[in-house]
Amino acid sequence: MDPRSKIVAINKLLSAIREIHPQIEAHQVQILLEIAQKTLSTMKELADATDVALSSISRNLDALGDVHRNRKPGLGLVAKDWDPREPRRMIAWLTPKGKEVVSRLLCELDP
């Protein structure tokens, strides 16, 4: 792929990301894509993979989830709950809406 085609592809991908929500932040997209790579992700795994502090992972999961911490509606792309195998650990996964969004983003890379 020539450089111009790559730039066009990146622009299309960025436009698709902005369609998720105009204010979505880059690290939220990174967290979303990390979760998409596994069935279940722990907050520690997400923090390690994205180089984002655990407290920020928690806030971003809230924003990507159903209800943001400040009680505003979240994006509904991920869900989280306590790990039944390890009650001290929180796990996150994509919701059906999150899977649909990731699928759309992948289609932008390979139309």
C-alpha positions as protocol buffer text, in pm:
chain_id: "A"
residue {
  index: 1
  type: MET
  ca { x: 0 y: 0 z: 0 }
}
residue {
  index: 2
  type: ASP
  ca { x: 142 y: 338 z: -97 }
}
residue {
  index: 3
  type: PRO
  ca { x: 172 y: 617 z: 165 }
}
residue {
  index: 4
  type: ARG
  ca { x: -126 y: 813 z: 30 }
}
residue {
  index: 5
  type: SER
  ca { x: -350 y: 505 z: 53 }
}
residue {
  index: 6
  type: LYS
  ca { x: -232 y: 446 z: 410 }
}
residue {
  index: 7
  type: ILE
  ca { x: -320 y: 804 z: 504 }
}
residue {
  index: 8
  type: VAL
  ca { x: -665 y: 765 z: 350 }
}
residue {
  index: 9
  type: ALA
  ca { x: -715 y: 439 z: 543 }
}
residue {
  index: 10
  type: ILE
  ca { x: -607 y: 602 z: 870 }
}
residue {
  index: 11
  type: ASN
  ca { x: -842 y: 895 z: 809 }
}
residue {
  index: 12
  type: LYS
  ca { x: -1133 y: 657 z: 745 }
}
residue {
  index: 13
  type: LEU
  ca { x: -1051 y: 469 z: 1065 }
}
residue {
  index: 14
  type: LEU
  ca { x: -1036 y: 793 z: 1266 }
}
residue {
  index: 15
  type: SER
  ca { x: -1371 y: 900 z: 1123 }
}
residue {
  index: 16
  type: ALA
  ca { x: -1519 y: 564 z: 1223 }
}
residue {
  index: 17
  type: ILE
  ca { x: -1378 y: 607 z: 1575 }
}
residue {
  index: 18
  type: ARG
  ca { x: -1533 y: 955 z: 1602 }
}
residue {
  index: 19
  type: GLU
  ca { x: -1868 y: 804 z: 1503 }
}
residue {
  index: 20
  type: ILE
  ca { x: -1856 y: 595 z: 1822 }
}
residue {
  index: 21
  type: HIS
  ca { x: -1870 y: 922 z: 2013 }
}
residue {
  index: 22
  type: PRO
  ca { x: -1728 y: 1260 z: 1913 }
}
residue {
  index: 23
  type: GLN
  ca { x: -1549 y: 1299 z: 2247 }
}
residue {
  index: 24
  type: ILE
  ca { x: -1398 y: 949 z: 2274 }
}
residue {
  index: 25
  type: GLU
  ca { x: -1036 y: 964 z: 2380 }
}
residue {
  index: 26
  type: ALA
  ca { x: -749 y: 774 z: 2218 }
}
residue {
  index: 27
  type: HIS
  ca { x: -669 y: 573 z: 2531 }
}
residue {
  index: 28
  type: GLN
  ca { x: -1034 y: 467 z: 2556 }
}
residue {
  index: 29
  type: VAL
  ca { x: -1014 y: 330 z: 2203 }
}
residue {
  index: 30
  type: GLN
  ca { x: -688 y: 156 z: 2298 }
}
residue {
  index: 31
  type: ILE
  ca { x: -854 y: -1 z: 2603 }
}
residue {
  index: 32
  type: LEU
  ca { x: -1153 y: -108 z: 2392 }
}
residue {
  index: 33
  type: LEU
  ca { x: -924 y: -276 z: 2139 }
}
residue {
  index: 34
  type: GLU
  ca { x: -723 y: -448 z: 2415 }
}
residue {
  index: 35
  type: ILE
  ca { x: -1046 y: -592 z: 2556 }
}
residue {
  index: 36
  type: ALA
  ca { x: -1145 y: -706 z: 2207 }
}
residue {
  index: 37
  type: GLN
  ca { x: -833 y: -922 z: 2185 }
}
residue {
  index: 38
  type: LYS
  ca { x: -941 y: -1149 z: 2472 }
}
residue {
  index: 39
  type: THR
  ca { x: -1265 y: -1295 z: 2600 }
}
residue {
  index: 40
  type: LEU
  ca { x: -1209 y: -1145 z: 2944 }
}
residue {
  index: 41
  type: SER
  ca { x: -949 y: -887 z: 3053 }
}
residue {
  index: 42
  type: THR
  ca { x: -850 y: -795 z: 3406 }
}
residue {
  index: 43
  type: MET
  ca { x: -794 y: -434 z: 3496 }
}
residue {
  index: 44
  type: LYS
  ca { x: -427 y: -510 z: 3568 }
}
residue {
  index: 45
  type: GLU
  ca { x: -383 y: -668 z: 3224 }
}
residue {
  index: 46
  type: LEU
  ca { x: -538 y: -360 z: 3065 }
}
residue {
  index: 47
  type: ALA
  ca { x: -318 y: -127 z: 3270 }
}
residue {
  index: 48
  type: ASP
  ca { x: -4 y: -321 z: 3174 }
}
residue {
  index: 49
  type: ALA
  ca { x: -97 y: -344 z: 2805 }
}
residue {
  index: 50
  type: THR
  ca { x: -191 y: 23 z: 2767 }
}
residue {
  index: 51
  type: ASP
  ca { x: 55 y: 178 z: 3014 }
}
residue {
  index: 52
  type: VAL
  ca { x: -238 y: 350 z: 3185 }
}
residue {
  index: 53
  type: ALA
  ca { x: -272 y: 365 z: 3566 }
}
residue {
  index: 54
  type: LEU
  ca { x: -523 y: 127 z: 3727 }
}
residue {
  index: 55
  type: SER
  ca { x: -729 y: 420 z: 3857 }
}
residue {
  index: 56
  type: SER
  ca { x: -752 y: 556 z: 3502 }
}
residue {
  index: 57
  type: ILE
  ca { x: -847 y: 211 z: 3369 }
}
residue {
  index: 58
  type: SER
  ca { x: -1135 y: 205 z: 3616 }
}
residue {
  index: 59
  type: ARG
  ca { x: -1258 y: 552 z: 3511 }
}
residue {
  index: 60
  type: ASN
  ca { x: -1226 y: 467 z: 3143 }
}
residue {
  index: 61
  type: LEU
  ca { x: -1412 y: 138 z: 3184 }
}
residue {
  index: 62
  type: ASP
  ca { x: -1692 y: 338 z: 3345 }
}
residue {
  index: 63
  type: ALA
  ca { x: -1696 y: 575 z: 3047 }
}
residue {
  index: 64
  type: LEU
  ca { x: -1692 y: 281 z: 2805 }
}
residue {
  index: 65
  type: GLY
  ca { x: -1959 y: 103 z: 3011 }
}
residue {
  index: 66
  type: ASP
  ca { x: -2325 y: 185 z: 3072 }
}
residue {
  index: 67
  type: VAL
  ca { x: -2291 y: 459 z: 3332 }
}
residue {
  index: 68
  type: HIS
  ca { x: -2002 y: 700 z: 3364 }
}
residue {
  index: 69
  type: ARG
  ca { x: -1877 y: 776 z: 3713 }
}
residue {
  index: 70
  type: ASN
  ca { x: -2046 y: 1117 z: 3716 }
}
residue {
  index: 71
  type: ARG
  ca { x: -2377 y: 938 z: 3643 }
}
residue {
  index: 72
  type: LYS
  ca { x: -2380 y: 1044 z: 3280 }
}
residue {
  index: 73
  type: PRO
  ca { x: -2466 y: 773 z: 3031 }
}
residue {
  index: 74
  type: GLY
  ca { x: -2164 y: 574 z: 2920 }
}
residue {
  index: 75
  type: LEU
  ca { x: -2099 y: 438 z: 2572 }
}
residue {
  index: 76
  type: GLY
  ca { x: -2227 y: 86 z: 2649 }
}
residue {
  index: 77
  type: LEU
  ca { x: -1930 y: -81 z: 2477 }
}
residue {
  index: 78
  type: VAL
  ca { x: -1788 y: -280 z: 2769 }
}
residue {
  index: 79
  type: ALA
  ca { x: -1916 y: -447 z: 3083 }
}
residue {
  index: 80
  type: LYS
  ca { x: -1725 y: -523 z: 3401 }
}
residue {
  index: 81
  type: ASP
  ca { x: -1780 y: -728 z: 3711 }
}
residue {
  index: 82
  type: TRP
  ca { x: -1591 y: -905 z: 3985 }
}
residue {
  index: 83
  type: ASP
  ca { x: -1406 y: -1217 z: 3870 }
}
residue {
  index: 84
  type: PRO
  ca { x: -1590 y: -1522 z: 4011 }
}
residue {
  index: 85
  type: ARG
  ca { x: -1261 y: -1713 z: 4025 }
}
residue {
  index: 86
  type: GLU
  ca { x: -1078 y: -1434 z: 4210 }
}
residue {
  index: 87
  type: PRO
  ca { x: -1317 y: -1204 z: 4401 }
}
residue {
  index: 88
  type: ARG
  ca { x: -1054 y: -931 z: 4448 }
}
residue {
  index: 89
  type: ARG
  ca { x: -1012 y: -890 z: 4073 }
}
residue {
  index: 90
  type: MET
  ca { x: -1233 y: -698 z: 3829 }
}
residue {
  index: 91
  type: ILE
  ca { x: -1276 y: -828 z: 3474 }
}
residue {
  index: 92
  type: ALA
  ca { x: -1406 y: -655 z: 3162 }
}
residue {
  index: 93
  type: TRP
  ca { x: -1550 y: -777 z: 2832 }
}
residue {
  index: 94
  type: LEU
  ca { x: -1715 y: -636 z: 2522 }
}
residue {
  index: 95
  type: THR
  ca { x: -2090 y: -596 z: 2514 }
}
residue {
  index: 96
  type: PRO
  ca { x: -2275 y: -687 z: 2194 }
}
residue {
  index: 97
  type: LYS
  ca { x: -2263 y: -317 z: 2103 }
}
residue {
  index: 98
  type: GLY
  ca { x: -1889 y: -313 z: 2171 }
}
residue {
  index: 99
  type: LYS
  ca { x: -1836 y: -616 z: 1947 }
}
residue {
  index: 100
  type: GLU
  ca { x: -2033 y: -443 z: 1672 }
}
residue {
  index: 101
  type: VAL
  ca { x: -1823 y: -126 z: 1703 }
}
residue {
  index: 102
  type: VAL
  ca { x: -1495 y: -319 z: 1691 }
}
residue {
  index: 103
  type: SER
  ca { x: -1622 y: -510 z: 1389 }
}
residue {
  index: 104
  type: ARG
  ca { x: -1700 y: -181 z: 1212 }
}
residue {
  index: 105
  type: LEU
  ca { x: -1354 y: -49 z: 1292 }
}
residue {
  index: 106
  type: LEU
  ca { x: -1196 y: -364 z: 1151 }
}
residue {
  index: 107
  type: CYS
  ca { x: -1400 y: -326 z: 834 }
}
residue {
  index: 108
  type: GLU
  ca { x: -1255 y: 22 z: 788 }
}
residue {
  index: 109
  type: LEU
  ca { x: -908 y: -133 z: 784 }
}
residue {
  index: 110
  type: ASP
  ca { x: -1003 y: -404 z: 539 }
}
residue {
  index: 111
  type: PRO
  ca { x: -1312 y: -297 z: 341 }
}
